[in-house]
Amino acid sequence: QALRLPPLIDAFPATSLNRDLYFWLAALCAVDPQPHLSWLARNQAAVLAITRGYPGLAASYGRLVEAEIARRPQISKLAPDEARQEQAIRDALRRPGSVVELPAARRPPHPVLLWLRPEFPAAGKPHPNKSQDQPSQAASAPQSDKKRRMAEYTEMPERKGGLLLFRPESIFSWTEYAKVEHETKENEDQDLAQAADDLDVIAIARDGKSVAKKLRMMLDLPPSEGDNHLPLDESKMLPEWDYRTHTLKPDQCRVNTIPLADAKPCALPEHLKRDQQRLRRQFSALLPVRLRLKTQPEGNDIDIDPYIRHLAHNAGAETRFYLDQRKRERDLACLLLADLSLSTEAWVGEERRVIDVIRDSMFLFSEALSVTRDRFALYGFSSQQRTDVRFHTLKTFNEPYDDTVRGRINSISPAYYTRMGAAIRHATEILGRQKARERLLLLLTDGKPNDADLYEGRYGIEDTRKALIAARQQGLRPFCVTVDQEAHEYLPHIFGKDNFIIIRKPSELPARLPLLYALLTR
């Protein structure tokens, strides 16, 4: 893990106090014993832990408290509610643990330099149940637009005033609220995509009313409150290639392995049962078989024809008249890595999204490989810049394919971006530990590498290409399956001309993926 500190702290007039504050904040970040507590209680608990565990910092803390109180606003000049809040903070600073609750006030308190900042939910109240929305019978078919736009959740403002009594600036603020059902917006008078392009950030809110016209858009929304507290199996730092300096920068990406522990076990979806039966019949031909070898120097049975020839011709020391049987085993290990970024929420027809096609593909792929008894693992990935690459565990190599795994596959959903290089490096480590004659790294995606930083464009492409080169050097065989119809523009450079396939009709992917695996491993 990394503790990132500011290059300079210049909060107090005295250099010694700024130095003490620097070390104090470093200690506070290292301790922070109870993250589930409120901001006030959490910081008081952390202060108590430091002053009791590290007596040398207790004296520094006393000096810092007095300096912090001296720079804080005067209580006599504050409104009554703000004054009560400020007094509670001062009491908590001087006597950590003495204040249980921060008094309410119209404004947030003045920042406390000696404490960690509060962690506000990324997306809080504006998430009412979808059932509140009323579908419109007169709604037209939604338009589609593949352009990504910045968006944020917000509350729908209430307009209760009279028709003529309003502030002029509200004319501009009202245009920034889009009536939506998740990724749709209403505008009956002009082209919807043009209207969306006029906004820097699209505000998303619900009012439970029907809409007459819709536009399906891909929005870059902040994570929900629960996203910040996902359970982790493992967290590790991985390098990243910077083509501008031709260097592999160490510890650039944090990969968080996330178990889908809350997924409910389920059976194979009913609409896949017919394909499952067909694939099981086809893949049964790949089961290990016994080969009967003739004219062997050793064996359990006599090969009668060469033995008779040996006796008839008095062939001397010739002894190759035995029969032997050997079992032809498939020594394979395959890791299927699925792109679960937000772009997979795009629609490929009237009723199916890319994520639905990927889900069905993983189901049928697993059903087919369970027949051959080939070792395989299933993972998915998405990212929020280099500090949060999410690696979702669907099935490890050591797990059987059962209803538990099916439940995990059934629970996958789109989120965020596609930092492909870090995900491939982590998958390479997992697959590289498998002892098999052939190790196949199969990537399932719908677009090129991208993230909400410099990973967009050539940087991401070159980093992914470098990760694949490293995978080949470890004896793995990477192969990409994509539904992006423009992939021919970049995949030859990333994977090589013979190491990818473009599925022209995404709806055919579930049936074609298992057959493609059979061709790659025959």
Protein Blocks (a to p, Z undefined) as FASTA:
>chain_A
ZZdddfbdcfbfblklmmmmmmmmmmmmmnommlmbcfklmmmmmmmmmmmmmmmlmmmm
mmmmmmmmmmpccfklpcfklmmmmmmmmmmmmmghiambdcddfbdcdddfkbccdddd
fblmlmccfklpccdfkbccddddfbdcddddddddddfbcfklccfklmmmmmmpccde
hjaccdfkbcfklmmmmpmbacdddehiacfbdcdddddddddfklmmcccfbdcddddd
dfklopacehkbccdddddfkbccddddfklmmmmmmmmmmmmmmpccddddehifbdfb
dcfklmmmmmmnonojafblcccdddddddddddddddfbfklmpcfbfkbcfklmmmmm
mmmmmmmmmmnopacdddddddedjklccdddfbdfkbccdfklmmmmmmgccehjadfk
lmmmmmmmmmmmpccfbdcdddddfbdcddfbfkncjklmmmmmmmmmmmmmnopacddd
dfbfklmmmmmmmnopklcccdfblmlmmmmmmmmmmmmmZZ
